Amino acid sequence: MGLLQEKLSKFRLPQMYMEKGVYPYFREIDSHQDTEVIMDGKKVLMFGSNSYMGLTYDQRIIDAAIAATRKYGTGCAGSRLLNGTLDIHVQLEKELAEFIGKDEALCFSTGFTVNEGVIPQLVGRGDYIICDDRDHASIVDGRRLTFATQLKYKHNDMEALEKELQKCEPDAIKLIVVDSVFSMEGDLANLPEIIRLKKKYNATVYVDEAHGVGVFGRNGRGVCDHFGLTDEVDIIMGTFSKSLASIGGFVAADKDIINWLRHNARSYIFQASSTPAATAAAIEALHILKTEPERQEKLWKITNYALKRFRECGFEIGDTESPIIPLYVRDTDKTFLVTKMAFDEGVFINPVIPPACAPQDTLVRFALMATHTKEQVDYAIDKLLKCFKELEIIK
């Protein structure tokens, strides 16, 4: 056994939880992703999905993906820079730019590689990048690839952000990068105050709208639109794997920023382009967002109902303002155990442990779709309350 294998063979934490029968990852789904899924041969209510609009099995999107596959094939066999640009890639970029409210947009093959590729191309030596300490892992990885001075501030603490800005050289580029909706806790970035500090310290603001697009703003244009701050935010990114029922991501900004990224973002120019099916699916989902506002209305109706019920039942749900509802457990073993107990009761939820949260903040993540019903929510909350009380998480 080599040194590497010897080192990695000591990693047995997953096996420990497997032996306890509470390992919660890589659970197989035998059906399409909807409010109900088939797992282990039985129906389970799905409250662990990011499909906020409930579009992943919409027949119009399926038909668009099939038609694109028939026309273009299954892949593009190259990068966007060389042979991998299709007319539908360009169409999607134009429609996204108009929808988000920026000059231009670029589409990437995954949302993760947007942040991983864009952020390192925006700042370098002598510059600063300033991040919320709960920013998504893709932002963290993008930050790590820069040569800029890296600063962090306590989650949503605007006094702490200002102190970090005061450390920066006045004439240096200062890039503030933040999630619009924090993916585990469900709370929103304080964008109005971030924009105030941007202007005060001549900074640049980059907002990750992965969990904001489709959910907030006019027809799902995101949190920047929700606050009326799209023009003040310099760079906006988003993903297709949540509300847009596909896979991929985009960045939108003014034409000069996009021109630079188009020719320098490594995960754009060196990565195989998005498949025809994924691109066409995202286009069709975007059209649905723009023409069916009732989906967003349904999502918020069921979200507000669930939030009220969770609070009435005594769950600790933090400061969430979104369809992402954290149910705090604050114990890793109990987090895994309650996930298993809920599954046995027919409710799928996701456990959240370090490094996705602080050790003292472990939780299970309950996420809603526009297609969930009150009856499904009531069933899930009743079963979760039973599990939480059995484990004395709720007294």
Helices and strands as residue ranges (DSSP letters): H 3-8, H 13-20, E 36-39, E 42-46, H 59-72, H 87-100, E 104-108, H 112-122, E 128-132, H 137-144, E 149-153, H 158-166, E 174-179, H 191-201, E 204-208, G 218-220, H 223-226, E 235-239, E 249-253, H 255-264, H 266-269, H 276-291, H 293-313, E 324-328, H 332-344, E 347-348, E 350-352, G 359-361, E 363-367, H 374-390
